[in-house]
Amino acid sequence: MAQQEAAATAEQDRAQDGGGWPVAVGTTALSVPVPEADALVAHWRARYDTAARHGGTAHLTVLFPFLHRSGVGPAECAALAGLFAGHPPFTVEFARCGRFPGVLHLVPEPAAPLRALTRAVAARWPEHPPYGGLFGELDPHLTVANTGGAAVHRAIEARLAGLLPVRARIRAVDLVVHDGRRWVPWLSFPLGAEAAAGGTGADDGRPGGPAAPLPGGAARGAAGAQGR
């Protein structure tokens, strides 16, 4: 609990500073976009979640920060593809809100499959623990608001009570990259049997080698830096 509160307090402080989690060009993250939930919370995130300022839909973080873009080559892509192929697709339900100090979020249940993904990536790349190892293991969550204050969060939660539950099928993990302004999608790695049917999961025309250009255009399902 102390680690959860410390992490949430750090997120709140950064949100109040207006800077979010600091990232450099080429910083990457592994995350799961959740468009089913985004349909409910996008308007609140746009106003009260600092991550939304940097692009991307509502999401669940698997690991942030991950390797720098320059360090993601064919071998790393193959390793990620194989790792995620070993985890089957799963369904999560968001039936309730949760709170960290200063943060309102949706609680994904069950959380175990998401924890397993994070642990698998962290075990494969131990030099890149979640959040740089600052906060230990955080509960999986989908941030709705990290600014606005307690009264705003209570109002949002009350509105969400009549809209939940919402279910989402998790079929892939995205690798997203920061281009200096926004988080944009780069590669997608299917889970389980879907990985076998879809190859490595790398999008055609977006090679995973160190010399690959940063992807451009609008963020399609990209994750924002939530400071989770």
N, C-alpha and C positions, 0 to 999 in steps of 0.2 A: 504494500500500500504506500509506503514512503517513496518508493521509486516512481509509482504512478503519479503521486502528487508532485514530486520534483519535476518530472517530465512535463506535466500539465502546466505547472507554474512557469517553467521555461518557455513553453509555447505561448502562454498568455503574455509574458514579458515581451517576447519578440513581436507578437501581434500588436501590442500597444506601441511598440517602437515603430511599427509600420514596415518593418523590413522582412518579416517572416524568417524562415530558416535560411541562413546565408549559403548560397551555392555559386560555384564558378561555372563558366562556360565548359560544357562537356561533362558535367556531373550527371550521373545516371541513377535511376531508381527502378526497382521492380515492384509492380503494383497490379492490382486487379480492378479494372473499371467496373462500376456497378450502375449501368444506365437505368435499371429498374428503380433504384433508389433516387437517382439523379432527377427523375421525373417529379419526385415529391419535394426535393430539398434544394433544387438548383437556385430558386429565387432567394432563398435564405442564405445559401452559400455565397452568392454573388454579392450580398450586402455585408455579411458578417463573418465569412471565412477568408482569412488572408490568402489561403492557397488558391482560391478561385481567381485572384488577381493575376496569377501566373499560368492560367489556362488549365483545361482539363475538366473531366467530369468527376462526379462523386466516386470515390475509390477506397479500397482497402490496401494498405501498404504491406508489402511482403518484406522488402528490405530497402532502407535508405540510410546513407548513400551507398551505392554500389561502386563498381569499378569505373574509373574515368573512361570516357568514350574511346580514348586512344589505346586503352588496354583491352578493349573488347574486339577480339579477332575471331577467326574461324574456330580455333580450339575452344575458346570461351563460349561461343555460340553453341557448339556441339555439346559441351558440358552442360550448359543450361537446358538444351533440348532434352538430353538424356535424363537429367535430374527431374524435370517437370513431367516427363513421360512416365516416371515411376509413381506419380500421384494421380489418382483418378479424379475426374470431374466430380463436383459436389454441389449441393444446394445449401444456401444459407437463408435464414429468415431474420428479418429485422422486425421485432415485435415490440421493442421498448427503447427508450432513450437511456443513456448513461451520462454521468457527469464526472469530469475531472475538474479541479479548480479552474474556473474561467472558461471551461470548454464543454459544449453540449455535443453529444455524438449519438449515433445509432449503434446498437450492440448487435453484432452478427452471431447467430447461434445455429449450429454449433461452432465454436471457435477452434476446436481441435484441428480440423484440416488446414486452417490458415496458419496456426502455430507450427504445424508440421512443415509447411512450405518454407517459412522463415528459418526454422531450425536447420532444414536441409541445405539451404543456400549458405547460411552462416557457417555450417560445418564444412562445406566445400571451400569457402573462402573465409577462413577464420580471421584474416587480417581486415575484414570488413564486417564487423558486428553491427547489429541494428543501432542506428543513431550514434555511430562511433563508439559504442559501448558506454555511453554516458548514463543511461537510465535502466540498464538491465532489460528484462523482458516485459514489454508493455502488452496490455490486453489488446487484441485486435479491435478496431473500431473505425467508424466512418464519421469523420468530423462534419458537423453541420454548422457550428458557429464557434469561433474563438475570440470574438469581440462582441460588443453590444451590452454586456453586463447581465446580471442575474435576472432582472425583470424581463428583458428581451428573451432570454433563454427559457424562462418559465412560460412565456407566451407562445413561443415556438413549440415547446414540448406539448402544451395543451392542444395546439392545432394538430400536431402530428398524431396525438392519441386517437383521433378519429379517422386517420388515414392508414394507420398500421393495422395488421402486419403487411409487409411486402417481402416477396421471395425473389431470390436471384440465383440463377444457375451459373456456377463458376467453371468455365471451360478452358481458360488460358491465363497466363501471366504475361503482362506487357513489360518490355524494357523501354523506358522513356528517358529522354535526354534533355538537358537544359541548354538552350541556344543563346543564352545571355539575357533573354527577356522572358521566355516562356518555356514550360515543359511541353515537349512535342513527342509523339509516338515514333518509335524506331523499329522495334522488332516485337513479335508476339510468339509465345511458346505455348502450344496446346498442351493440355493435361491428358494423361492416360492414353486410352485407345484412340482418342482424337489426334494425338500426336503422331501415332503410327500412320494414320491416314493422311496427315498433312505434312509429313516430312519434318524439317527442323523447326518450322514455325516462323522462319524469317520471311518477311514480306519481299516479294519479287521486286527487284530494282532498288532495294535498300540493303546493300551488302553489309556484313557484320565486321569486315576487316578494319584495321586501325586507320586506313586511309579513307574510309567511307565519309562522305560529306554529312554534315548535320542535316537531318530531315527538315523540310520547310513546310509552309502552308499552315492551315488551321490545325489545332490540336484535336485529333480524333481519338477520343477515349484516353487521352494522356492524363497522367497523374500530376496533381499539383503538390508542391512541397507543403505538407500539412504540419510539419513539426510535431508529429503524432506523439 
